[in-house]
Amino acid sequence: MAETISFTRGAPRDQIYSELVPQLRDLVKGEPDVTANLANIAAALKEAFGFLWIGFYLLKKGELVLGPFQGPVACTRIEVGKGVVGTAFEKAETLIIPNVDEFPGHIACSADSRSEIVVPVYGKPKKPKGVLDIDSNLLHDFTEVDSRGLVEVCEVVREVLTGENV
């Protein structure tokens, strides 16, 4: 198991994602504990990109419950279909929100959040089991580069959730 993450600081985000994803696979390989793996993935993303908040919400008893994260204290539970997190989960699609103040029904867990990207996390069968939620303190901080890179990260998360990494 890898215990450090390295990437080219200051490189374009697409390069950082391409450097990071194989290391995330190595980081979680052979570790059966989902919480430990999700915590390390969140920490690696925080280290690589420095976003305000990075974490997971997982479906439990019909609602999205806070999982491992990095950043300020967060909302503990979010209803499916509510806010950016619940909407991305319900639609099973990545949402990029350039300005959270313009998203109807945005749930402000942190007043510092200005933009957000939420990517569904899948299990078996290919059905959403949760989301990876990332907030930035900058407006318009996320692009399709982040969407593509984070979909790859979420493939590692799927392997963790389904036990394929063990």
C-alpha positions as MATLAB code, in Angstrom:
seq = 'MAETISFTRGAPRDQIYSELVPQLRDLVKGEPDVTANLANIAAALKEAFGFLWIGFYLLKKGELVLGPFQGPVACTRIEVGKGVVGTAFEKAETLIIPNVDEFPGHIACSADSRSEIVVPVYGKPKKPKGVLDIDSNLLHDFTEVDSRGLVEVCEVVREVLTGENV';
ca = [
       0.000    0.000    0.000;
       1.280    3.453   -0.889;
       1.566    5.835    2.033;
       2.402    9.011    0.171;
       0.939   10.774   -2.810;
       3.071   12.716   -5.256;
       2.031   14.934   -8.113;
       3.458   17.810  -10.091;
       2.595   20.904   -8.065;
       1.346   23.759  -10.233;
       0.614   21.440  -13.168;
      -2.674   21.704  -15.060;
      -5.503   19.845  -13.323;
      -5.805   17.200  -16.036;
      -2.171   16.242  -15.463;
      -2.668   16.104  -11.695;
      -5.700   13.823  -12.094;
      -3.747   11.530  -14.427;
      -0.907   11.347  -11.903;
      -3.244   10.913   -8.929;
      -5.713    8.215  -10.054;
      -3.181    5.330  -10.337;
      -1.780    6.300   -6.938;
      -5.267    6.221   -5.414;
      -5.678    2.673   -6.727;
      -2.395    1.723   -5.059;
      -3.386    3.544   -1.872;
      -6.582    1.515   -1.403;
      -5.388   -1.791   -2.873;
      -5.807   -4.601   -0.402;
      -7.483   -2.469    2.288;
     -11.000   -3.776    2.982;
     -12.161   -0.920    5.231;
     -14.388    1.448    3.247;
     -14.133    4.321    5.746;
     -10.336    4.221    5.786;
     -10.182    4.174    1.988;
     -12.664    7.012    1.495;
     -10.834    9.082    4.116;
      -7.530    8.604    2.298;
      -9.084    9.444   -1.074;
     -10.561   12.667    0.352;
      -7.211   13.548    1.956;
      -5.305   12.908   -1.287;
      -7.696   15.131   -3.258;
      -7.423   17.855   -0.624;
      -3.629   17.671   -0.755;
      -3.536   17.733   -4.549;
      -6.041   20.521   -5.186;
      -6.567   22.402   -1.913;
     -10.320   22.778   -2.438;
     -12.384   24.144    0.466;
     -14.242   20.901    1.142;
     -13.963   17.369   -0.232;
     -16.029   14.471    0.998;
     -18.513   11.717    0.521;
     -22.210   11.357    1.190;
     -23.426    7.755    1.205;
     -26.981    6.464    0.896;
     -28.254    5.063    4.198;
     -31.908    4.321    4.871;
     -33.100    6.546    2.044;
     -31.006    9.640    2.762;
     -27.476   10.815    2.058;
     -25.341   10.681    5.186;
     -21.994   12.385    5.638;
     -19.015   10.111    5.200;
     -15.269   10.745    5.331;
     -14.289   14.291    4.370;
     -11.648   17.002    4.545;
     -12.552   20.596    5.345;
     -14.902   22.555    7.604;
     -17.757   20.938    9.516;
     -20.472   19.818    7.093;
     -24.159   19.016    6.832;
     -24.717   15.572    8.332;
     -27.752   14.469    6.305;
     -29.121   15.560    2.942;
     -32.408   14.387    1.464;
     -32.316   12.745   -1.949;
     -33.366   15.381   -4.497;
     -32.440   18.328   -2.250;
     -29.552   20.725   -2.848;
     -26.730   20.020   -5.269;
     -25.764   16.776   -3.514;
     -29.265   15.306   -3.439;
     -30.029   16.433   -6.989;
     -26.837   14.901   -8.438;
     -27.610   11.661   -6.609;
     -31.242   11.577   -7.756;
     -30.334   12.338  -11.396;
     -27.290   10.017  -11.255;
     -25.221   12.627  -13.070;
     -22.312   14.920  -12.380;
     -23.340   18.484  -11.595;
     -20.978   21.430  -11.964;
     -22.340   24.527  -10.242;
     -20.299   27.651  -11.138;
     -22.056   29.812   -8.517;
     -23.868   28.021   -5.698;
     -25.918   31.139   -4.930;
     -27.629   30.682   -8.298;
     -28.618   27.036   -7.699;
     -32.270   26.826   -6.598;
     -32.472   25.109   -3.225;
     -28.720   25.144   -2.579;
     -27.943   23.885    0.922;
     -25.252   26.130    2.380;
     -23.222   23.897    4.683;
     -20.438   26.512    4.579;
     -20.849   30.205    3.875;
     -17.416   30.088    2.200;
     -18.595   27.763   -0.583;
     -18.862   29.587   -3.920;
     -18.847   26.770   -6.517;
     -19.387   23.034   -6.352;
     -19.041   19.785   -8.256;
     -20.853   16.597   -7.262;
     -20.111   13.222   -8.869;
     -22.219   10.086   -8.299;
     -20.504    7.074   -6.751;
     -21.722    3.696   -7.961;
     -21.814    0.200   -6.537;
     -23.318   -3.016   -7.928;
     -25.425   -3.038   -9.963;
     -24.493    0.266  -11.562;
     -26.738    2.208   -9.244;
     -25.711    5.285   -7.205;
     -24.579    4.488   -3.661;
     -23.549    8.045   -2.820;
     -21.659   11.040   -4.137;
     -18.284   12.714   -4.058;
     -18.942   16.361   -3.200;
     -16.336   19.095   -3.653;
     -16.781   22.758   -2.768;
     -14.507   25.636   -3.706;
     -14.268   29.077   -2.184;
     -13.822   30.421   -5.739;
     -16.562   31.105   -8.275;
     -16.450   29.094  -11.540;
     -13.698   26.838  -10.182;
     -14.767   23.556  -11.821;
     -14.705   22.543  -15.481;
     -15.144   19.459  -17.618;
     -11.511   18.627  -16.798;
     -12.556   18.184  -13.162;
     -15.633   16.224  -14.196;
     -13.571   13.757  -16.238;
     -10.876   13.459  -13.576;
     -13.337   12.984  -10.728;
     -15.321   10.376  -12.663;
     -12.047    8.405  -12.803;
     -11.553    8.952   -9.061;
     -15.104    7.697   -8.498;
     -14.276    4.538  -10.428;
     -11.654    3.853   -7.722;
     -14.350    4.586   -5.119;
     -16.688    2.101   -6.857;
     -13.982   -0.538   -6.577;
     -13.692    0.261   -2.850;
     -17.475    0.071   -2.303;
     -17.810   -3.217   -4.167;
     -14.700   -4.819   -2.647;
     -12.967   -5.084   -6.007;
      -9.864   -3.388   -4.552;
      -9.197   -6.238   -2.104;
];
